[in-house]
Amino acid sequence: MSELVDGSPRLLLGRIRHYGWERLSHGVYVVQDRSLTDELRAWSLVLPSTAAFTHLTAAEFRGWWLPAAIPHPVFAAMPLDDQRRRPGLFA
């Protein structure tokens, strides 16, 4: 079953196969023309409440200068005893 998050047509939990949507991770889909805010909101839906986005992710979100030659993956900090992992996320 798929559901829109907060009625937003930009985030979806579940499964969808439709033009314009991209799989971010297992069970998490976002529109292809997403912003960084959309992507981070989607990640926050599947991370534990104790997780936090870290250094490079926060700097990019705030609009700080980052070297363009380096890819900017999403980094999150989680407790060591939390075994939940998501493809596409560096924890």
ZAVO-734481 format. One line per field, with one value per atom (N, C-alpha, C, O): residue number from 0; x, y, z; residue in three letters. Coordinates in Angstrom, 2 decimals. Example, Ala and Ser with C-alpha at 12.3 -4.5 7.8 and 13.67 -1.06 7.14 Angstrom:
2
i <- (0, 0, 0, 0, 1, 1, 1, 1)
X <- (13.19, 12.30, 13.20, 14.24, 12.85, 13.67, 12.90, 13.41)
Y <- (-5.69, -4.50, -3.30, -3.32, -2.25, -1.06, 0.03, 1.14)
Z <- (7.80, 7.80, 7.80, 8.46, 7.08, 7.14, 7.87, 8.04)
aa <- (ALA, ALA, ALA, ALA, SER, SER, SER, SER)
//
This chain:
91
i <- (0, 0, 0, 0, 1, 1, 1, 1, 2, 2, 2, 2, 3, 3, 3, 3, 4, 4, 4, 4, 5, 5, 5, 5, 6, 6, 6, 6, 7, 7, 7, 7, 8, 8, 8, 8, 9, 9, 9, 9, 10, 10, 10, 10, 11, 11, 11, 11, 12, 12, 12, 12, 13, 13, 13, 13, 14, 14, 14, 14, 15, 15, 15, 15, 16, 16, 16, 16, 17, 17, 17, 17, 18, 18, 18, 18, 19, 19, 19, 19, 20, 20, 20, 20, 21, 21, 21, 21, 22, 22, 22, 22, 23, 23, 23, 23, 24, 24, 24, 24, 25, 25, 25, 25, 26, 26, 26, 26, 27, 27, 27, 27, 28, 28, 28, 28, 29, 29, 29, 29, 30, 30, 30, 30, 31, 31, 31, 31, 32, 32, 32, 32, 33, 33, 33, 33, 34, 34, 34, 34, 35, 35, 35, 35, 36, 36, 36, 36, 37, 37, 37, 37, 38, 38, 38, 38, 39, 39, 39, 39, 40, 40, 40, 40, 41, 41, 41, 41, 42, 42, 42, 42, 43, 43, 43, 43, 44, 44, 44, 44, 45, 45, 45, 45, 46, 46, 46, 46, 47, 47, 47, 47, 48, 48, 48, 48, 49, 49, 49, 49, 50, 50, 50, 50, 51, 51, 51, 51, 52, 52, 52, 52, 53, 53, 53, 53, 54, 54, 54, 54, 55, 55, 55, 55, 56, 56, 56, 56, 57, 57, 57, 57, 58, 58, 58, 58, 59, 59, 59, 59, 60, 60, 60, 60, 61, 61, 61, 61, 62, 62, 62, 62, 63, 63, 63, 63, 64, 64, 64, 64, 65, 65, 65, 65, 66, 66, 66, 66, 67, 67, 67, 67, 68, 68, 68, 68, 69, 69, 69, 69, 70, 70, 70, 70, 71, 71, 71, 71, 72, 72, 72, 72, 73, 73, 73, 73, 74, 74, 74, 74, 75, 75, 75, 75, 76, 76, 76, 76, 77, 77, 77, 77, 78, 78, 78, 78, 79, 79, 79, 79, 80, 80, 80, 80, 81, 81, 81, 81, 82, 82, 82, 82, 83, 83, 83, 83, 84, 84, 84, 84, 85, 85, 85, 85, 86, 86, 86, 86, 87, 87, 87, 87, 88, 88, 88, 88, 89, 89, 89, 89, 90, 90, 90, 90)
X <- (0.84, 0.00, 0.89, 1.90, 0.53, 1.28, 0.48, -0.75, 1.18, 0.49, 1.32, 2.54, 0.63, 1.29, 1.59, 0.80, 2.70, 3.10, 2.61, 2.91, 1.85, 1.28, 0.50, 0.42, -0.08, -0.82, 0.07, -0.41, 1.39, 2.33, 2.48, 2.71, 2.35, 2.56, 4.04, 4.37, 4.94, 6.37, 7.05, 8.18, 6.39, 6.95, 5.93, 4.73, 6.42, 5.51, 6.16, 7.31, 5.43, 5.89, 5.14, 3.93, 5.84, 5.21, 5.90, 7.13, 5.11, 5.67, 4.88, 3.66, 5.60, 4.94, 5.80, 7.03, 5.15, 5.84, 5.13, 4.17, 5.61, 4.97, 6.02, 6.97, 5.84, 6.77, 6.83, 5.80, 8.03, 8.20, 8.57, 8.92, 8.49, 8.85, 10.15, 10.42, 10.96, 12.23, 12.35, 11.99, 12.86, 13.05, 14.28, 15.38, 14.11, 15.22, 15.85, 17.08, 15.02, 15.45, 14.25, 13.18, 14.43, 13.35, 12.11, 12.13, 11.04, 9.78, 9.66, 8.67, 10.65, 10.63, 10.81, 11.80, 9.84, 9.87, 9.70, 8.97, 10.39, 10.28, 10.14, 10.49, 9.64, 9.52, 10.91, 11.84, 11.06, 12.38, 12.92, 14.13, 12.07, 12.53, 12.54, 12.15, 12.97, 12.93, 14.00, 15.00, 13.76, 14.76, 15.48, 15.06, 16.54, 17.24, 16.32, 16.38, 15.47, 14.51, 13.57, 13.31, 13.06, 12.20, 12.93, 12.37, 14.18, 14.95, 15.22, 15.10, 15.57, 15.83, 14.56, 14.59, 13.43, 12.15, 11.85, 11.38, 12.12, 11.88, 12.77, 12.29, 14.04, 14.94, 14.50, 14.57, 14.05, 13.67, 12.47, 12.28, 11.67, 10.53, 10.94, 10.19, 12.10, 12.52, 13.69, 14.13, 14.18, 15.25, 14.64, 13.54, 15.36, 14.85, 14.82, 15.49, 14.04, 13.90, 15.20, 15.36, 16.12, 17.40, 18.45, 19.55, 18.15, 19.12, 19.19, 18.26, 20.32, 20.52, 21.35, 22.25, 21.05, 21.88, 23.16, 23.14, 24.27, 25.56, 26.26, 25.71, 27.43, 28.34, 28.06, 27.50, 28.40, 28.25, 26.79, 26.45, 25.93, 24.50, 23.95, 23.22, 24.29, 23.83, 24.42, 23.72, 25.68, 26.31, 25.63, 25.38, 25.33, 24.64, 23.24, 22.79, 22.53, 21.19, 21.19, 20.28, 22.20, 22.29, 22.80, 22.81, 23.22, 23.69, 25.14, 25.57, 25.90, 27.31, 28.07, 27.62, 29.21, 30.04, 30.61, 31.11, 30.53, 31.15, 31.85, 31.39, 32.95, 33.63, 32.70, 32.09, 32.59, 31.68, 32.20, 31.41, 33.50, 34.08, 33.78, 34.00, 33.30, 33.04, 31.55, 30.75, 31.14, 29.71, 29.27, 30.05, 28.04, 27.54, 26.45, 25.26, 26.83, 25.80, 25.16, 25.66, 24.09, 23.42, 24.06, 24.16, 24.49, 25.10, 24.15, 23.57, 24.01, 23.20, 23.94, 24.63, 23.80, 24.37, 23.25, 22.16, 23.55, 22.57, 23.28, 24.50, 22.55, 23.18, 23.77, 23.23, 24.85, 25.52, 24.64, 24.77, 23.76, 22.94, 21.74, 21.00, 21.53, 20.43, 20.92, 21.80, 20.36, 20.82, 20.12, 20.42, 19.19, 18.49, 19.45, 20.12, 19.50, 20.34, 19.50, 18.58, 19.80, 19.09, 20.05, 21.04, 19.79, 20.63, 20.52, 19.43, 21.64, 21.65, 21.93, 22.02, 22.07, 22.30, 23.58, 23.76, 24.45, 25.67, 25.40, 25.17, 25.44, 25.14, 26.36, 26.31)
Y <- (-1.17, 0.00, 1.24, 1.27, 2.23, 3.47, 4.58, 4.59, 5.49, 6.62, 7.88, 7.86, 8.96, 10.25, 10.70, 10.46, 11.34, 11.81, 13.23, 14.11, 13.46, 14.78, 15.33, 16.55, 14.46, 14.91, 15.49, 16.03, 15.37, 15.95, 15.06, 13.86, 15.62, 14.82, 14.65, 14.23, 14.97, 14.89, 13.74, 13.39, 13.14, 12.02, 10.91, 11.15, 9.67, 8.54, 7.39, 7.05, 6.77, 5.55, 4.39, 4.47, 3.33, 2.18, 1.85, 1.87, 1.56, 1.24, 1.96, 2.07, 2.45, 3.10, 2.87, 2.94, 2.62, 2.53, 3.49, 3.14, 4.70, 5.72, 6.73, 7.01, 7.27, 8.27, 9.46, 9.94, 9.93, 11.11, 10.80, 11.71, 9.53, 9.14, 8.35, 7.61, 8.51, 7.82, 7.16, 7.75, 5.94, 5.21, 5.76, 5.75, 6.24, 6.76, 5.62, 5.53, 4.75, 3.57, 2.63, 2.95, 1.50, 0.52, 1.16, 1.59, 1.23, 1.76, 3.26, 3.77, 3.99, 5.45, 5.98, 5.69, 6.77, 7.33, 8.84, 9.37, 9.53, 10.98, 11.34, 10.55, 12.54, 12.97, 13.21, 13.53, 13.06, 13.20, 14.62, 14.81, 15.61, 17.00, 17.51, 18.65, 16.67, 16.97, 17.97, 18.16, 18.60, 19.48, 18.69, 17.58, 19.25, 18.59, 18.48, 17.49, 19.46, 19.41, 18.22, 17.52, 17.98, 16.82, 15.53, 14.63, 15.44, 14.22, 13.97, 12.84, 15.02, 14.85, 14.53, 13.76, 15.11, 14.75, 13.27, 12.58, 12.79, 11.37, 10.49, 9.50, 10.82, 10.02, 10.04, 9.02, 11.19, 11.29, 10.40, 10.04, 10.04, 9.16, 7.74, 7.02, 7.31, 5.93, 5.80, 4.69, 6.91, 6.86, 6.85, 7.35, 6.29, 6.33, 7.77, 8.65, 8.01, 9.37, 9.88, 11.09, 8.98, 9.38, 9.72, 10.15, 9.53, 9.81, 11.31, 12.06, 11.72, 13.13, 13.19, 12.38, 14.15, 14.38, 15.07, 15.90, 14.72, 15.20, 16.13, 16.46, 16.54, 17.49, 17.90, 18.98, 17.12, 17.53, 17.72, 18.63, 16.86, 16.98, 18.29, 19.01, 18.59, 19.84, 21.05, 22.05, 20.99, 22.11, 22.35, 23.50, 21.29, 21.45, 22.00, 22.86, 21.53, 22.01, 23.50, 24.23, 23.95, 25.36, 26.25, 27.48, 25.61, 26.39, 26.82, 27.73, 26.18, 26.52, 26.01, 25.09, 26.60, 26.19, 24.81, 24.52, 23.96, 22.63, 22.43, 22.95, 21.69, 21.44, 20.72, 19.71, 21.24, 20.66, 19.34, 18.54, 19.09, 17.88, 16.62, 15.50, 16.80, 15.67, 15.38, 16.29, 14.11, 13.80, 14.00, 13.78, 14.41, 14.70, 13.72, 14.00, 12.55, 11.62, 12.15, 13.10, 11.53, 11.90, 11.10, 9.88, 11.82, 11.19, 11.35, 12.42, 10.30, 10.37, 9.66, 8.66, 10.18, 9.55, 8.82, 9.35, 7.58, 6.76, 6.06, 5.87, 5.66, 4.91, 3.59, 2.99, 3.17, 1.95, 0.70, -0.24, 0.70, -0.49, -0.57, -1.55, 0.45, 0.43, -0.22, 0.31, -1.36, -2.15, -1.80, -2.40, -0.86, -0.49, 0.19, 1.15, -0.29, 0.30, 0.51, -0.27, 1.51, 1.82, 1.95, 2.67, 1.25, 1.47, 2.92, 3.49, 3.52, 4.90, 5.91, 7.11, 5.44, 6.33, 5.89, 4.70, 6.83, 6.52, 6.81, 7.96, 5.77, 5.92, 5.57, 5.63)
Z <- (0.00, 0.00, 0.00, 0.70, -0.75, -0.83, -0.16, -0.22, 0.46, 1.07, 0.90, 1.03, 0.61, 0.54, 1.96, 2.87, 2.14, 3.47, 3.66, 2.85, 4.71, 5.00, 3.82, 3.65, 3.00, 1.83, 0.75, -0.24, 0.94, 0.00, -1.23, -1.09, -2.42, -3.62, -3.95, -5.06, -3.01, -3.28, -2.55, -2.90, -1.55, -0.78, -0.72, -0.62, -0.78, -0.75, -0.02, -0.30, 0.90, 1.55, 0.92, 0.73, 0.62, 0.00, -1.32, -1.40, -2.35, -3.67, -4.75, -4.67, -5.74, -6.87, -8.10, -8.04, -9.20, -10.49, -11.41, -12.09, -11.42, -12.21, -12.65, -11.92, -13.83, -14.36, -13.41, -12.93, -13.16, -12.32, -10.88, -10.13, -10.48, -9.11, -9.15, -10.10, -8.11, -8.02, -6.66, -5.64, -6.65, -5.39, -4.69, -5.25, -3.49, -2.69, -1.91, -1.81, -1.35, -0.61, -0.53, -1.04, 0.11, 0.22, 0.84, 2.00, 0.07, 0.57, 0.62, 1.14, 0.10, 0.14, -1.28, -1.95, -1.73, -3.07, -3.00, -2.16, -3.92, -4.03, -5.50, -6.38, -5.76, -7.14, -7.71, -6.96, -9.02, -9.63, -9.53, -9.43, -9.57, -9.49, -8.06, -7.79, -7.14, -5.71, -5.32, -6.01, -4.20, -3.58, -2.49, -2.14, -1.96, -0.85, 0.35, 1.08, 0.57, 1.67, 1.52, 2.50, 0.31, 0.07, 0.38, 1.01, -0.07, 0.15, 1.63, 2.11, 2.36, 3.79, 4.57, 5.53, 4.16, 4.80, 4.57, 5.48, 3.36, 3.07, 3.92, 4.48, 4.03, 4.87, 6.32, 7.00, 6.81, 8.22, 8.56, 9.72, 7.56, 7.80, 8.12, 8.78, 7.66, 7.86, 8.84, 9.12, 9.35, 10.35, 11.75, 11.95, 12.73, 14.10, 14.61, 14.07, 15.62, 16.17, 16.77, 16.96, 17.09, 17.68, 16.62, 16.97, 15.35, 14.28, 14.00, 14.29, 13.44, 13.07, 11.80, 11.60, 10.96, 9.78, 10.23, 11.14, 9.59, 10.07, 9.08, 8.03, 9.43, 8.81, 7.37, 7.16, 6.37, 4.97, 4.58, 3.83, 5.09, 4.78, 5.35, 4.67, 6.59, 7.21, 6.50, 6.31, 6.11, 5.40, 4.06, 3.69, 3.33, 2.05, 2.26, 1.49, 3.27, 3.56, 3.88, 3.48, 4.60, 4.98, 3.85, 3.96, 2.75, 1.61, 1.71, 1.00, 2.60, 2.73, 1.52, 0.83, 1.26, 0.13, 0.39, 1.47, -0.62, -0.60, -1.93, -2.95, -1.96, -3.23, -4.21, -3.86, -5.41, -6.40, -6.95, -7.46, -6.87, -7.45, -6.62, -7.10, -5.40, -4.52, -4.49, -4.29, -4.70, -4.57, -3.12, -2.19, -2.93, -1.59, -1.19, -1.36, -0.66, -0.18, 1.11, 1.71, 1.51, 2.76, 3.90, 3.83, 4.93, 6.10, 7.28, 7.47, 8.08, 9.30, 10.43, 10.20, 11.63, 12.82, 13.55, 13.75, 13.94, 14.66, 15.81, 15.75, 16.85, 17.94, 17.42, 16.49, 18.02, 17.58, 17.72, 16.94, 18.71, 18.92, 17.98, 17.99, 17.17, 16.19, 14.91, 14.24, 14.58, 13.44, 12.13, 11.10, 12.14, 10.91, 9.95, 10.32, 8.75, 7.72, 6.48, 6.22, 5.72, 4.50, 3.35, 3.46, 2.24, 1.05, 0.62, 0.61, 0.26, -0.20, 0.90, 0.63, 2.12, 3.26, 3.97, 4.23, 4.26, 5.00, 6.47, 6.85, 7.29, 8.72, 9.54, 10.77)
aa <- (MET, MET, MET, MET, SER, SER, SER, SER, GLU, GLU, GLU, GLU, LEU, LEU, LEU, LEU, VAL, VAL, VAL, VAL, ASP, ASP, ASP, ASP, GLY, GLY, GLY, GLY, SER, SER, SER, SER, PRO, PRO, PRO, PRO, ARG, ARG, ARG, ARG, LEU, LEU, LEU, LEU, LEU, LEU, LEU, LEU, LEU, LEU, LEU, LEU, GLY, GLY, GLY, GLY, ARG, ARG, ARG, ARG, ILE, ILE, ILE, ILE, ARG, ARG, ARG, ARG, HIS, HIS, HIS, HIS, TYR, TYR, TYR, TYR, GLY, GLY, GLY, GLY, TRP, TRP, TRP, TRP, GLU, GLU, GLU, GLU, ARG, ARG, ARG, ARG, LEU, LEU, LEU, LEU, SER, SER, SER, SER, HIS, HIS, HIS, HIS, GLY, GLY, GLY, GLY, VAL, VAL, VAL, VAL, TYR, TYR, TYR, TYR, VAL, VAL, VAL, VAL, VAL, VAL, VAL, VAL, GLN, GLN, GLN, GLN, ASP, ASP, ASP, ASP, ARG, ARG, ARG, ARG, SER, SER, SER, SER, LEU, LEU, LEU, LEU, THR, THR, THR, THR, ASP, ASP, ASP, ASP, GLU, GLU, GLU, GLU, LEU, LEU, LEU, LEU, ARG, ARG, ARG, ARG, ALA, ALA, ALA, ALA, TRP, TRP, TRP, TRP, SER, SER, SER, SER, LEU, LEU, LEU, LEU, VAL, VAL, VAL, VAL, LEU, LEU, LEU, LEU, PRO, PRO, PRO, PRO, SER, SER, SER, SER, THR, THR, THR, THR, ALA, ALA, ALA, ALA, ALA, ALA, ALA, ALA, PHE, PHE, PHE, PHE, THR, THR, THR, THR, HIS, HIS, HIS, HIS, LEU, LEU, LEU, LEU, THR, THR, THR, THR, ALA, ALA, ALA, ALA, ALA, ALA, ALA, ALA, GLU, GLU, GLU, GLU, PHE, PHE, PHE, PHE, ARG, ARG, ARG, ARG, GLY, GLY, GLY, GLY, TRP, TRP, TRP, TRP, TRP, TRP, TRP, TRP, LEU, LEU, LEU, LEU, PRO, PRO, PRO, PRO, ALA, ALA, ALA, ALA, ALA, ALA, ALA, ALA, ILE, ILE, ILE, ILE, PRO, PRO, PRO, PRO, HIS, HIS, HIS, HIS, PRO, PRO, PRO, PRO, VAL, VAL, VAL, VAL, PHE, PHE, PHE, PHE, ALA, ALA, ALA, ALA, ALA, ALA, ALA, ALA, MET, MET, MET, MET, PRO, PRO, PRO, PRO, LEU, LEU, LEU, LEU, ASP, ASP, ASP, ASP, ASP, ASP, ASP, ASP, GLN, GLN, GLN, GLN, ARG, ARG, ARG, ARG, ARG, ARG, ARG, ARG, ARG, ARG, ARG, ARG, PRO, PRO, PRO, PRO, GLY, GLY, GLY, GLY, LEU, LEU, LEU, LEU, PHE, PHE, PHE, PHE, ALA, ALA, ALA, ALA)
//
